[in-house]
Amino acid sequence: MLKKDKAVCIRAKDYSETSQIVTFFTSENGKISAIAKGSKRSKSAFDGPIEVFARGQIVFAESEKAKLATLTEFQQQPIFENLMKDIFAQNACLFASELIDSLTDEHDAHPRIFDFFVHFLEDVNALEVTIEHRRDILALVILFQLSLLKESGLQPVLNYCPNCKTRYLPDNTQYELYFSSEANGLICRDCEANFPDKIRATKSAGEVLYNIKKLVAVKETVLREVEKLLIGHFSNIIGRPPRMAKYILDAR
């Protein structure tokens, strides 16, 4: 049976001299892997080889016997041109793709995550390459990660200590906060000894996690601290550090 869906390619690899195996994240069918027969031919039905971040409506056929679906149509929208011009923008989007791939199962639909992902790609693509663009991309990455955690049912607790339930007052400078992946959130000074994996969070980082609207105004150093905490959290969730994480944290 043929199915239609909106999709973004999150992974592509060669299958033969003329074909590819592609993984799409779709709106209504979740993550699907398909063979794109003849996609590498100059006059293919898919307008040439399918690239990561290519998006549009796909038509595919599933088989009960085969693990791979068969891609029959791909009506591609215009490419994200600016992503091809800046390596940090590319790496940020590859990082987002990896997180989606790691946190979602085949055929497990998450329409809101799909929408968040498309908007993330569009927002990164819309940024001009300036002195501030890495800070802005990093803010978009953090916002996407928090949205992904929420829609995956893995949202960390960021407005009270998940251990003792004490609510935070971010403006109180006497507060000491720590992030613990084991506790799934920000823990207070009185509870931090119970969680060996905790990492100290500065007041500025804690304020950003408590109130995401502050992402737009804080310095890049604060964003990098928040990103380090989130990468540690994702590493614990998926059981390994994301492969693209080093290109986000080590970029200068």
N, C-alpha and C positions, 0 to 999 in steps of 0.2 A: 504494500500500500504506500502511495506517495504522500508525503507530508510537506507542508510549507511552514516556514518560520522566519522570523528576523534573527540574524546571527552575526557574530563577530568571530573571526578566526583567532584562536589563541595559541595554536601550535601547527606547524607544517613541516613535513619531512618528505624527502624523495622516496618513492616506492619502486620506481623503475626509471628508465630513460625518458619516459613520457608521462608518467603518472605520479601522484602524490597521495600521502595519507594526511588528512587534515583534521584538526579538532576544532569544533565550533562551540562557542557558548551561545545558546539560543534563548529566546524569550520564553517560549512555552514548552520546550522539550528538554531544557537543561543542557548539559554537556553531551555532545555526540561526536564520535569519531567516524570518519567516512573516507572512502577511497574516491579520489577525483581522477577518473580515467581520462588520459589524454590531456591533462591540464597544462603540461609543459610544452605541448605543441604550439607552434606559432599561431595557428588558427584554431585554438581550442574553443570549446563552448563556454569557457569561463574567463575569456579575455586574457589568456596567458596564465602562467603559474600563480597560484594563490599565495599571497603573502600574509604574514601575521599582521593583525589589525584590519585586514580587509573586512568590509561589512556590507550587509545588504540582505535581500531575501533569498533564501535557499529553498530548493526542492530536493528531497532525498527519499530514498527507498530503503526501508529496513527489512531485514530477513531474520527469521527465527533461527536459522541454521548458522548464519555468519555473524561474527562479532562486529564487523564493520558495516556501516550503512554504505549506500552508494549515492554519491552526489550526482544529481542529474541536471540541476540548474543553479546558477548563482548570479543574481542580478546585482552587481557591485555598485555601490555608491562611490562618489569621488573619494580618493584616498586622502589620508591625513598628511598633507604635504609637509607641514612644519615639523612633524615627528621625525621626518627623514633628514632634517637639517641640523638637529641637535642631539648629541649622543646621550646627554643626561635625560632629556625628554623621552628618548627611546627606552632607556634603561628603566625609567620610572614606570612606563607603561608595560614593559616586559615583566617588571616586578609585580604589578597589579594582576597581570595575566597569570603569573605563576601562583599567586595566592588563591585566585579563583579556581585554578586547576587543582590545587591541593585541598581546598576546603569543600569542593562539590563533587558529587558522584554522577556517574553517567545517568542520563535521563531524569535527573532530579531537578525539576523546574524551580527557578527562583526569578520570577519576572522583575522584582524590584532590584535585585542584584544586577540583572542585565541592564536595567535602566541606569543604575548608578555607574556601571562600567562604561556605557556609551557616553554618558555625560562627562565622566572623568576624561575619557579620550578626547572628547570635543573641547573641554576646558584647557587641557594641556596643549592641544594643537592650536588653540586660539592665542596662546601667550607669545609675545614677541621675545626674541632672544636679546635680553638686556642684562645689566648687572644684577638686577633683582629677580630674574626669571627663575633661578634655581631655588630661591627662597619660596617663591610662589608655587613652583611645582611641588616642593616638599610639603607645603601646606595642603595642596590638593591630594597628595598621596596619603597624608595622615587622615584627612577627612574621608577618603575612600576606605581606608582600613577600618576605621571606626564604624562606618556604614556596613561594611562587609561582615564585621563581627556581630553587629546588631541583627542583621537579616539572617545570619547563620545560626542564631540562637546562642551565640558565644559572647555576648556583650559583657565587658568587664564592669564591675561596680566602681563608680568614680565619684559618687556624691556622699558616700558614708563608708566607714570601715566594714568590710564584709565579715570580719571576725567578731567585733564587739558591737557593731551597729551604730557606733558614734557618728553623728552627722558632721560633715566638715564645714568650717567657716573659712573660706579661702583668704579672706582679708586679715585673718588672725596670724600675725607673723610668728607666733610662738608654736604654731603647728609644725611638726616634722612628719613628712609623708614618705612612704616607701611603696614601690610597686612590686607586687608578688603575683606571678603567674599562677602559682599553686593556689593562692587565695582568690584569684580571678579579680584583682582590682587593687585600688589604693588602700594600704593599711596604715594605721596610725602608729605613733611612737610606742604606745603601750603594748601593741600586739606584734610589732616587727620581730621580736625574738622568737616567735612561734613559727616563723617562715624563713628557713635558711636561704631560699632563693631570692629574697627581697633585694631590691636595688633602691638606693636613696633617690628621691625625686626632689629637685629644687622647688622652692615655692612657685617660681614662674612656670615650671613644667606642670606642677600640680594644678595651677590655675587654668592652664590651657585644657588639661584633661577634664577638669570640673566644668568649665564653660568653653565649649568648642568655638564660640564666636570670637574668642581672643586670638584665634589663629591668624587673623588678618593683620594684627598689629605687632606681634612679638618678633624678636630678632631671630635670625637663622640659627644661632647657637641654641636657643631654646627649642626650636623645632627639631633640631638634630638630636637633642636630648630626648624629646618625646618619641621621636622615631626609633631611637635605640631601645627604649622601653617596649615599644610595640613590636619591634622585630624579635626581641627576646620572648615576648608573649606568643607570637606566631610560631616561633621555633619550638616552643614547648607544646603547642597545640598539634603541629604536624609532625613532631618528633625529630626534626632536623632544622638547621638554619636554612631559610630560603636561599636558593643559589644566587639570586640577583641582589640579595641584601647588601653584599659588599660594595656593589656599584652605587648604592644609595648612600651608605654611611661613609665610604672612603672618597667620594667625589669631592673635588676642590675646584 
